[in-house]
Amino acid sequence: MPKIRYRYNPETCAYEPIFSNGKKLAKKSGVFVGIAVAMALVSLAWYNRNFQSWDEKILLQKNAVIRADWEILQERVNIASARLAHIESNDDENYRLLLDMPRLDNSIRNGGSGGHEHYFLTTNEKKLGLIGEAYKQLAKINNRLAVEQQSLQDIEKEIQLKEEMEVTRPAMQPIDNRQLTRLNSIFGLRMHPILNYIRPHNGLDLTAPYGTPVYASGNGYVTNAQLRGGYGNVIFVNHGFGFETRYAHLSKYNVIEGQRVKRGDLIGFVGSTGLATTSHLHYEVLYNGKFINPLKFLYSDMKQEEYNKLLH
């Protein structure tokens, strides 16, 4: 049975029952419910601020692990970038400098990437954050690696070319220094000992006993091996890269035209054929069709003082 509430009426000097009005009851109920809801919302907000759900805790733990792994990967990327920079520095400051090759411009080494990587970064850059920045770094490293790979291939080709130039360069004395009697270093105008007038002397005269071996001063191929006027028996060797050598007044040949020779190969023997007064080798060096002083290319076992005296 519901509990009845009473109110004292002074006019009748009696307690009269209180009957609730529907509107008042609804108003009181609404106030009560509103207060309860507000308190519930405040409590929920306080709880959410100070306590995490299990799902959130699990996600935060996974995120911490991923971030730790990411930092390790980022450090490895930085190390790889630093090592690549060291290789690039060696490329420019050592290899290219020694080979007389131009340095690569920074705009080439640090050029941007393209293709699907570029599209991926530009369309999702705002969403990617740190991952996007790292992706950019990796794309740049990939581009730098491609440039450096091509650079090293160019350097390798240049080394092969330089090696070929070095072995073809007429840098060896064509007569063994131990068999050399005298070296006449006059290059240029001189009085010809037979014709008795001044004419250019375009090479060196290396005096040696008749039959002394004559060696090729560099790699190349024989373009001429025959009797030729004042040269007498002469051999022409084309070394490539603009170089040619001539070996005159020979007694006989040890090669034929078209034959390939290497530096140090025996190609003939000292004689006195042609316009020669004694057994000797007349040796000439040409570069792009012009005569140059062979002394600039002779690497023999003569002492530096002797070489300086001859050059003087």
DAHUCOR-V294531 format. One line per field, one symbol per residue. ss: DSSP state (@ for helix, = for strand, . for the rest). A space follows every 50 residues. Layout:
BEGIN
ss=???
END
This chain:
BEGIN
ss=.....====....====....@@@@@@@@@@@@@@@@@@@@@@@@@@@@@ ...@@@@@@@@@@@@@@@@@@@@@@@@@@@@@@@@@@@@@@@@@@@@@.. .....@@@@.....@@@@@@@@@@@@@@.@@@@@@@@@@@@@@@@@@@@@ @@@@@@@@@@@@@@@@@@........@@@=====...====......=== =..=====....===....========.@@@.========..======== ===......==....======........========..===.@@@@... ...@@@@@@@@.
END
